Amino acid sequence: MKSIVDVFAPAKLNLFLHIVGRRADGYHLLESVFALIDWCDTLHFEVRSDGVVSREDLTQPLPANDLVVRAARALQKASATSLGVHIGIDKRIPSQAGLGGGSSDAASTLLALNRLWHLNYSLEQLQVLGLTLGADIPFFLGGRNAWVSGIGEKVQPMTLPDARFLVVKPDEGLATERIFSDPDLKRDTQPAILSGFVADAIGYGQNDLQPVARRLCPGIDQALIWLYHLGLSGRMTGSGSAVFAPVLPGLEQSDAPRGMQWRFCNTLSAHPLLGWAD
């Protein structure tokens, strides 16, 4: 096998996100339900025999040492392979949005290179490696919608009902560290249980990061107000600036405020690469 093309990396929504504590090392403890959606980046991989890891940005430019490159180099080092790879990225998921695009790209990279380099790493091995790169990566590697807790390393697969969302990303992004370092961030939401979420499904809980994020990023307020005028109850996803709201089939909307990206998205029952590490 010399190449693998059209490898998908889907985004996710945090249907809720509670901060339930903080560890002594400063990491925040969270509870959330992660739902995969059909807003995807597409990656292409070609083996290099010289051991070099290179990347080509097919749409928008990315940072030189982004998570894809770091994931490839981490797997290369851990496996001691002499092979390299050239990676092409068709980037569609907006950055600093809370949609997990960078983590998803890194997870798909680990899964694809595990095959392309014939490493035969187990899913558990990839998840351990992925966690050193980013807290959301083990979720994307697992390939199922999930109840996520701890700092993101505890992933319990779950079945979600099919749902359709309107997802809106303001022109402004929002860096995760700005929210988590804010003194006004609520860090003491009472822990929940999985059965409580299932009872209320999409409308459960809240995003504890949202009050701070709205102050730091005015575009979030603008997006939420637009959804409100559509008769929709919006909520921020993750720690970025994108917001979402559940919608019924048939809703059509194309006049979002200037500078905003928007898209109707459906949930996925499983990651397109589910089983690649089996």
SELUMMI-25129 format. One record per residue (C-alpha): residue in three letters; x, y, z. Coordinates in nm, 4 decimals, decimal comma, always signed. Example, Ala and Ser with C-alpha at 12.3 -4.5 7.8 and 13.67 -1.06 7.14 Angstrom:
{res: ala; xx: +1,2300; yy: -0,4500; zz: +0,7800}
{res: ser; xx: +1,3670; yy: -0,1060; zz: +0,7140}
//
This chain:
{res: met; xx: +0,0000; yy: +0,0000; zz: +0,0000}
{res: lys; xx: +0,1526; yy: +0,3306; zz: -0,1140}
{res: ser; xx: -0,1302; yy: +0,5749; zz: -0,0416}
{res: ile; xx: -0,4698; yy: +0,6237; zz: +0,1193}
{res: val; xx: -0,6910; yy: +0,9019; zz: -0,0152}
{res: asp; xx: -1,0207; yy: +1,0587; zz: +0,0875}
{res: val; xx: -0,9832; yy: +0,9915; zz: +0,4598}
{res: phe; xx: -1,2586; yy: +1,1723; zz: +0,6481}
{res: ala; xx: -1,2256; yy: +1,3572; zz: +0,9783}
{res: pro; xx: -1,5677; yy: +1,4594; zz: +1,1143}
{res: ala; xx: -1,6418; yy: +1,7416; zz: +1,3562}
{res: lys; xx: -1,8215; yy: +1,7005; zz: +1,6886}
{res: leu; xx: -2,0710; yy: +1,8913; zz: +1,8970}
{res: asn; xx: -2,0691; yy: +1,9065; zz: +2,2758}
{res: leu; xx: -2,4399; yy: +1,8596; zz: +2,3469}
{res: phe; xx: -2,3613; yy: +1,9913; zz: +2,6953}
{res: leu; xx: -2,0360; yy: +2,0670; zz: +2,8757}
{res: his; xx: -2,0104; yy: +2,0833; zz: +3,2547}
{res: ile; xx: -1,6960; yy: +2,1696; zz: +3,4513}
{res: val; xx: -1,7164; yy: +1,9646; zz: +3,7697}
{res: gly; xx: -1,3789; yy: +2,0359; zz: +3,9283}
{res: arg; xx: -1,0108; yy: +2,1004; zz: +3,8802}
{res: arg; xx: -0,7101; yy: +1,8782; zz: +3,9419}
{res: ala; xx: -0,4069; yy: +1,9818; zz: +4,1427}
{res: asp; xx: -0,2092; yy: +2,0147; zz: +3,8167}
{res: gly; xx: -0,4573; yy: +2,2738; zz: +3,6868}
{res: tyr; xx: -0,6424; yy: +2,0522; zz: +3,4382}
{res: his; xx: -1,0192; yy: +2,0947; zz: +3,4462}
{res: leu; xx: -1,2490; yy: +1,7972; zz: +3,5026}
{res: leu; xx: -1,5433; yy: +1,7895; zz: +3,2667}
{res: glu; xx: -1,8540; yy: +1,5985; zz: +3,1762}
{res: ser; xx: -1,9946; yy: +1,6130; zz: +2,8262}
{res: val; xx: -2,1673; yy: +1,4223; zz: +2,5517}
{res: phe; xx: -1,9775; yy: +1,4336; zz: +2,2233}
{res: ala; xx: -2,1842; yy: +1,3854; zz: +1,9080}
{res: leu; xx: -2,0187; yy: +1,3256; zz: +1,5702}
{res: ile; xx: -2,1595; yy: +1,5348; zz: +1,2829}
{res: asp; xx: -2,1225; yy: +1,5256; zz: +0,9051}
{res: trp; xx: -1,9056; yy: +1,8397; zz: +0,8733}
{res: cys; xx: -1,5738; yy: +1,6859; zz: +0,7698}
{res: asp; xx: -1,2178; yy: +1,7596; zz: +0,6675}
{res: thr; xx: -1,0655; yy: +1,5276; zz: +0,4067}
{res: leu; xx: -0,7065; yy: +1,4024; zz: +0,4252}
{res: his; xx: -0,4848; yy: +1,2210; zz: +0,1744}
{res: phe; xx: -0,1733; yy: +1,0197; zz: +0,2639}
{res: glu; xx: +0,1188; yy: +0,9039; zz: +0,0480}
{res: val; xx: +0,4123; yy: +0,7019; zz: +0,1857}
{res: arg; xx: +0,7587; yy: +0,8551; zz: +0,1694}
{res: ser; xx: +1,0584; yy: +0,6234; zz: +0,1885}
{res: asp; xx: +1,2934; yy: +0,8979; zz: +0,3140}
{res: gly; xx: +1,1328; yy: +0,9275; zz: +0,6589}
{res: val; xx: +1,0176; yy: +1,2863; zz: +0,6045}
{res: val; xx: +0,6758; yy: +1,4024; zz: +0,7264}
{res: ser; xx: +0,5454; yy: +1,6727; zz: +0,4915}
{res: arg; xx: +0,2091; yy: +1,8449; zz: +0,4572}
{res: glu; xx: +0,0243; yy: +2,0226; zz: +0,1758}
{res: asp; xx: -0,2640; yy: +2,2586; zz: +0,2544}
{res: leu; xx: -0,5216; yy: +2,2096; zz: -0,0202}
{res: thr; xx: -0,7563; yy: +2,4848; zz: +0,0985}
{res: gln; xx: -0,6831; yy: +2,7164; zz: +0,3912}
{res: pro; xx: -0,3276; yy: +2,7465; zz: +0,5283}
{res: leu; xx: -0,2543; yy: +2,5770; zz: +0,8603}
{res: pro; xx: +0,0185; yy: +2,6339; zz: +1,1216}
{res: ala; xx: +0,3466; yy: +2,4650; zz: +1,0309}
{res: asn; xx: +0,3469; yy: +2,2295; zz: +1,3301}
{res: asp; xx: -0,0252; yy: +2,1591; zz: +1,3559}
{res: leu; xx: -0,1771; yy: +1,8524; zz: +1,5234}
{res: val; xx: -0,1661; yy: +1,6461; zz: +1,2039}
{res: val; xx: +0,2098; yy: +1,6853; zz: +1,1703}
{res: arg; xx: +0,2617; yy: +1,6315; zz: +1,5430}
{res: ala; xx: +0,0465; yy: +1,3171; zz: +1,5371}
{res: ala; xx: +0,2381; yy: +1,1740; zz: +1,2416}
{res: arg; xx: +0,5742; yy: +1,2441; zz: +1,4042}
{res: ala; xx: +0,4609; yy: +1,1053; zz: +1,7403}
{res: leu; xx: +0,3508; yy: +0,7777; zz: +1,5808}
{res: gln; xx: +0,6677; yy: +0,7650; zz: +1,3725}
{res: lys; xx: +0,8828; yy: +0,8068; zz: +1,6836}
{res: ala; xx: +0,6830; yy: +0,5613; zz: +1,8964}
{res: ser; xx: +0,6945; yy: +0,2897; zz: +1,6299}
{res: ala; xx: +1,0532; yy: +0,3599; zz: +1,5182}
{res: thr; xx: +0,9435; yy: +0,3237; zz: +1,1557}
{res: ser; xx: +1,1812; yy: +0,4445; zz: +0,8881}
{res: leu; xx: +0,8901; yy: +0,5524; zz: +0,6671}
{res: gly; xx: +0,7585; yy: +0,9035; zz: +0,6215}
{res: val; xx: +0,4440; yy: +1,0477; zz: +0,4702}
{res: his; xx: +0,3129; yy: +1,3334; zz: +0,2603}
{res: ile; xx: -0,0261; yy: +1,4537; zz: +0,3867}
{res: gly; xx: -0,2713; yy: +1,6658; zz: +0,1907}
{res: ile; xx: -0,5462; yy: +1,8383; zz: +0,3911}
{res: asp; xx: -0,8715; yy: +1,9714; zz: +0,2500}
{res: lys; xx: -0,9682; yy: +2,1798; zz: +0,5538}
{res: arg; xx: -1,3393; yy: +2,2568; zz: +0,5873}
{res: ile; xx: -1,4040; yy: +2,2568; zz: +0,9640}
{res: pro; xx: -1,3335; yy: +2,6073; zz: +1,0985}
{res: ser; xx: -1,0616; yy: +2,6460; zz: +1,3604}
{res: gln; xx: -1,1102; yy: +2,7796; zz: +1,7158}
{res: ala; xx: -1,4752; yy: +2,6824; zz: +1,6819}
{res: gly; xx: -1,5120; yy: +2,4132; zz: +1,9488}
{res: leu; xx: -1,5888; yy: +2,1596; zz: +1,6757}
{res: gly; xx: -1,2760; yy: +1,9509; zz: +1,7357}
{res: gly; xx: -1,1420; yy: +1,9819; zz: +1,3811}
{res: gly; xx: -0,7731; yy: +1,9685; zz: +1,4714}
{res: ser; xx: -0,8194; yy: +1,6745; zz: +1,7085}
{res: ser; xx: -1,0291; yy: +1,4898; zz: +1,4519}
{res: asp; xx: -0,7636; yy: +1,5431; zz: +1,1840}
{res: ala; xx: -0,4980; yy: +1,4080; zz: +1,4231}
{res: ala; xx: -0,7080; yy: +1,0997; zz: +1,5062}
{res: ser; xx: -0,7695; yy: +1,0224; zz: +1,1387}
{res: thr; xx: -0,3964; yy: +1,0668; zz: +1,0782}
{res: leu; xx: -0,3095; yy: +0,8118; zz: +1,3470}
{res: leu; xx: -0,5615; yy: +0,5615; zz: +1,2090}
{res: ala; xx: -0,4507; yy: +0,6078; zz: +0,8473}
{res: leu; xx: -0,0768; yy: +0,5873; zz: +0,9213}
{res: asn; xx: -0,1271; yy: +0,2825; zz: +1,1403}
{res: arg; xx: -0,2521; yy: +0,1127; zz: +0,8224}
{res: leu; xx: -0,0223; yy: +0,2781; zz: +0,5717}
{res: trp; xx: +0,2915; yy: +0,2007; zz: +0,7734}
{res: his; xx: +0,1641; yy: -0,1521; zz: +0,8655}
{res: leu; xx: +0,2179; yy: -0,0914; zz: +1,2379}
{res: asn; xx: -0,0740; yy: -0,2984; zz: +1,3724}
{res: tyr; xx: -0,1172; yy: -0,0774; zz: +1,6787}
{res: ser; xx: -0,4323; yy: -0,1546; zz: +1,8759}
{res: leu; xx: -0,6990; yy: +0,1085; zz: +1,9315}
{res: glu; xx: -0,5932; yy: +0,1321; zz: +2,2962}
{res: gln; xx: -0,2315; yy: +0,1993; zz: +2,1985}
{res: leu; xx: -0,3397; yy: +0,4746; zz: +1,9607}
{res: gln; xx: -0,5627; yy: +0,6295; zz: +2,2261}
{res: val; xx: -0,2792; yy: +0,6405; zz: +2,4794}
{res: leu; xx: -0,0595; yy: +0,8120; zz: +2,2214}
{res: gly; xx: -0,3414; yy: +1,0414; zz: +2,1116}
{res: leu; xx: -0,4070; yy: +1,1630; zz: +2,4652}
{res: thr; xx: -0,0519; yy: +1,2987; zz: +2,4843}
{res: leu; xx: -0,1394; yy: +1,5236; zz: +2,1892}
{res: gly; xx: -0,4893; yy: +1,6398; zz: +2,2828}
{res: ala; xx: -0,7712; yy: +1,5517; zz: +2,5215}
{res: asp; xx: -1,0340; yy: +1,5084; zz: +2,2454}
{res: ile; xx: -0,8294; yy: +1,2717; zz: +2,0286}
{res: pro; xx: -0,9207; yy: +0,9479; zz: +2,2164}
{res: phe; xx: -1,2893; yy: +1,0229; zz: +2,1501}
{res: phe; xx: -1,2377; yy: +1,0538; zz: +1,7738}
{res: leu; xx: -1,0254; yy: +0,7381; zz: +1,7712}
{res: gly; xx: -1,3012; yy: +0,5485; zz: +1,9528}
{res: gly; xx: -1,5373; yy: +0,6162; zz: +1,6654}
{res: arg; xx: -1,8647; yy: +0,6345; zz: +1,8591}
{res: asn; xx: -2,0765; yy: +0,9097; zz: +2,0098}
{res: ala; xx: -1,9862; yy: +0,9118; zz: +2,3753}
{res: trp; xx: -2,0238; yy: +1,0312; zz: +2,7313}
{res: val; xx: -1,6851; yy: +1,1922; zz: +2,8052}
{res: ser; xx: -1,5438; yy: +1,2740; zz: +3,1487}
{res: gly; xx: -1,2183; yy: +1,3298; zz: +3,3355}
{res: ile; xx: -0,9986; yy: +1,5600; zz: +3,1299}
{res: gly; xx: -1,1361; yy: +1,3913; zz: +2,8182}
{res: glu; xx: -0,9680; yy: +1,0540; zz: +2,8575}
{res: lys; xx: -1,2724; yy: +0,8680; zz: +2,9941}
{res: val; xx: -1,4870; yy: +0,7815; zz: +2,6930}
{res: gln; xx: -1,8034; yy: +0,5748; zz: +2,7315}
{res: pro; xx: -1,9677; yy: +0,4965; zz: +2,3945}
{res: met; xx: -2,3394; yy: +0,5624; zz: +2,3742}
{res: thr; xx: -2,6202; yy: +0,5610; zz: +2,1202}
{res: leu; xx: -2,7789; yy: +0,8957; zz: +2,0356}
{res: pro; xx: -3,1009; yy: +0,9581; zz: +1,8440}
{res: asp; xx: -3,0609; yy: +1,0932; zz: +1,4918}
{res: ala; xx: -3,0691; yy: +1,4727; zz: +1,5021}
{res: arg; xx: -3,0205; yy: +1,7706; zz: +1,2729}
{res: phe; xx: -2,8543; yy: +2,0928; zz: +1,3816}
{res: leu; xx: -2,7889; yy: +2,4385; zz: +1,2463}
{res: val; xx: -2,4248; yy: +2,5150; zz: +1,3315}
{res: val; xx: -2,3008; yy: +2,8753; zz: +1,3136}
{res: lys; xx: -1,9390; yy: +2,9936; zz: +1,3410}
{res: pro; xx: -1,8712; yy: +3,3673; zz: +1,3867}
{res: asp; xx: -1,5785; yy: +3,5163; zz: +1,2029}
{res: glu; xx: -1,3981; yy: +3,5450; zz: +1,5374}
{res: gly; xx: -1,2334; yy: +3,2398; zz: +1,6867}
{res: leu; xx: -1,1776; yy: +3,1773; zz: +2,0561}
{res: ala; xx: -0,8689; yy: +3,0147; zz: +2,2055}
{res: thr; xx: -0,9375; yy: +2,7502; zz: +2,4701}
{res: glu; xx: -0,6801; yy: +2,8827; zz: +2,7149}
{res: arg; xx: -0,8520; yy: +3,2243; zz: +2,7306}
{res: ile; xx: -1,1693; yy: +3,0672; zz: +2,8704}
{res: phe; xx: -1,0106; yy: +2,8188; zz: +3,1081}
{res: ser; xx: -0,7823; yy: +3,0826; zz: +3,2599}
{res: asp; xx: -1,0669; yy: +3,3279; zz: +3,3229}
{res: pro; xx: -1,1363; yy: +3,3799; zz: +3,6967}
{res: asp; xx: -1,5128; yy: +3,4005; zz: +3,6336}
{res: leu; xx: -1,5347; yy: +3,0489; zz: +3,4909}
{res: lys; xx: -1,7776; yy: +2,8269; zz: +3,6832}
{res: arg; xx: -1,5916; yy: +2,5158; zz: +3,7945}
{res: asp; xx: -1,8280; yy: +2,3479; zz: +4,0415}
{res: thr; xx: -2,1262; yy: +2,2076; zz: +3,8506}
{res: gln; xx: -2,2592; yy: +1,8990; zz: +4,0241}
{res: pro; xx: -2,1588; yy: +1,5724; zz: +3,8518}
{res: ala; xx: -2,4321; yy: +1,4170; zz: +3,6396}
{res: ile; xx: -2,5193; yy: +1,0595; zz: +3,5472}
{res: leu; xx: -2,5642; yy: +0,9097; zz: +3,2053}
{res: ser; xx: -2,9263; yy: +0,8101; zz: +3,2660}
{res: gly; xx: -3,0114; yy: +1,1710; zz: +3,3470}
{res: phe; xx: -2,8875; yy: +1,2816; zz: +3,0085}
{res: val; xx: -3,0746; yy: +1,0089; zz: +2,8213}
{res: ala; xx: -3,3987; yy: +1,1160; zz: +2,9891}
{res: asp; xx: -3,3729; yy: +1,4692; zz: +2,8468}
{res: ala; xx: -3,1458; yy: +1,4047; zz: +2,5456}
{res: ile; xx: -3,0680; yy: +1,7175; zz: +2,3394}
{res: gly; xx: -3,1916; yy: +1,9771; zz: +2,5904}
{res: tyr; xx: -2,9868; yy: +1,8515; zz: +2,8861}
{res: gly; xx: -2,7654; yy: +2,0781; zz: +3,0977}
{res: gln; xx: -2,5673; yy: +2,3710; zz: +2,9635}
{res: asn; xx: -2,2229; yy: +2,4736; zz: +2,8479}
{res: asp; xx: -2,0473; yy: +2,6106; zz: +3,1557}
{res: leu; xx: -1,7985; yy: +2,7947; zz: +2,9345}
{res: gln; xx: -2,0644; yy: +2,9980; zz: +2,7557}
{res: pro; xx: -2,1050; yy: +3,2957; zz: +2,9956}
{res: val; xx: -1,7318; yy: +3,3677; zz: +2,9921}
{res: ala; xx: -1,7040; yy: +3,3021; zz: +2,6179}
{res: arg; xx: -1,9848; yy: +3,5465; zz: +2,5364}
{res: arg; xx: -1,7953; yy: +3,8204; zz: +2,7175}
{res: leu; xx: -1,4663; yy: +3,7392; zz: +2,5455}
{res: cys; xx: -1,6128; yy: +3,6936; zz: +2,1959}
{res: pro; xx: -1,9032; yy: +3,9232; zz: +2,0950}
{res: gly; xx: -1,9590; yy: +3,7181; zz: +1,7794}
{res: ile; xx: -2,0997; yy: +3,4368; zz: +1,9948}
{res: asp; xx: -2,3781; yy: +3,6678; zz: +2,1151}
{res: gln; xx: -2,4494; yy: +3,7736; zz: +1,7578}
{res: ala; xx: -2,4814; yy: +3,4098; zz: +1,6471}
{res: leu; xx: -2,7046; yy: +3,3189; zz: +1,9417}
{res: ile; xx: -2,9300; yy: +3,6175; zz: +1,8732}
{res: trp; xx: -2,9624; yy: +3,5163; zz: +1,5079}
{res: leu; xx: -3,0669; yy: +3,1655; zz: +1,6115}
{res: tyr; xx: -3,3151; yy: +3,3152; zz: +1,8590}
{res: his; xx: -3,4769; yy: +3,5190; zz: +1,5816}
{res: leu; xx: -3,5197; yy: +3,1951; zz: +1,3889}
{res: gly; xx: -3,7081; yy: +3,0559; zz: +1,6869}
{res: leu; xx: -3,4159; yy: +2,8335; zz: +1,7879}
{res: ser; xx: -3,2502; yy: +2,7855; zz: +2,1245}
{res: gly; xx: -2,8763; yy: +2,8008; zz: +2,0636}
{res: arg; xx: -2,5849; yy: +2,6775; zz: +2,2698}
{res: met; xx: -2,2072; yy: +2,7010; zz: +2,2372}
{res: thr; xx: -2,0154; yy: +2,3826; zz: +2,1563}
{res: gly; xx: -1,6848; yy: +2,3036; zz: +2,3248}
{res: ser; xx: -1,4552; yy: +2,5932; zz: +2,4052}
{res: gly; xx: -1,4615; yy: +2,7699; zz: +2,0688}
{res: ser; xx: -1,6913; yy: +3,0270; zz: +1,9143}
{res: ala; xx: -1,9357; yy: +2,8067; zz: +1,7201}
{res: val; xx: -2,2939; yy: +2,7680; zz: +1,8411}
{res: phe; xx: -2,5642; yy: +2,5215; zz: +1,7396}
{res: ala; xx: -2,9334; yy: +2,4542; zz: +1,7731}
{res: pro; xx: -3,1492; yy: +2,1505; zz: +1,6954}
{res: val; xx: -3,3765; yy: +2,2021; zz: +1,3953}
{res: leu; xx: -3,6611; yy: +2,0181; zz: +1,2330}
{res: pro; xx: -3,6379; yy: +1,8945; zz: +0,8709}
{res: gly; xx: -3,7568; yy: +2,1557; zz: +0,6250}
{res: leu; xx: -3,6027; yy: +2,4624; zz: +0,7870}
{res: glu; xx: -3,4075; yy: +2,6619; zz: +0,5303}
{res: gln; xx: -3,1971; yy: +2,9651; zz: +0,6104}
{res: ser; xx: -2,9312; yy: +3,1456; zz: +0,4098}
{res: asp; xx: -2,9108; yy: +3,5006; zz: +0,5452}
{res: ala; xx: -2,6801; yy: +3,4650; zz: +0,8430}
{res: pro; xx: -2,5087; yy: +3,7839; zz: +0,9600}
{res: arg; xx: -2,2173; yy: +3,8869; zz: +0,7437}
{res: gly; xx: -1,8909; yy: +3,7043; zz: +0,8078}
{res: met; xx: -2,0468; yy: +3,3969; zz: +0,9691}
{res: gln; xx: -2,0139; yy: +3,0423; zz: +0,8441}
{res: trp; xx: -2,3210; yy: +2,8253; zz: +0,8882}
{res: arg; xx: -2,4198; yy: +2,4750; zz: +0,7945}
{res: phe; xx: -2,6978; yy: +2,2249; zz: +0,8539}
{res: cys; xx: -2,5429; yy: +1,9118; zz: +1,0031}
{res: asn; xx: -2,6719; yy: +1,5661; zz: +1,0826}
{res: thr; xx: -2,5399; yy: +1,3448; zz: +1,3580}
{res: leu; xx: -2,3401; yy: +1,0366; zz: +1,2615}
{res: ser; xx: -2,4030; yy: +0,7034; zz: +1,4292}
{res: ala; xx: -2,0337; yy: +0,6176; zz: +1,3916}
{res: his; xx: -1,7036; yy: +0,7613; zz: +1,2688}
{res: pro; xx: -1,6286; yy: +0,6863; zz: +0,9005}
{res: leu; xx: -1,3050; yy: +0,5130; zz: +1,0111}
{res: leu; xx: -1,4642; yy: +0,2980; zz: +1,2811}
{res: gly; xx: -1,2798; yy: -0,0344; zz: +1,2979}
{res: trp; xx: -0,9618; yy: +0,0836; zz: +1,1265}
{res: ala; xx: -0,7532; yy: -0,0172; zz: +1,4290}
{res: asp; xx: -0,9174; yy: -0,3580; zz: +1,4717}
//
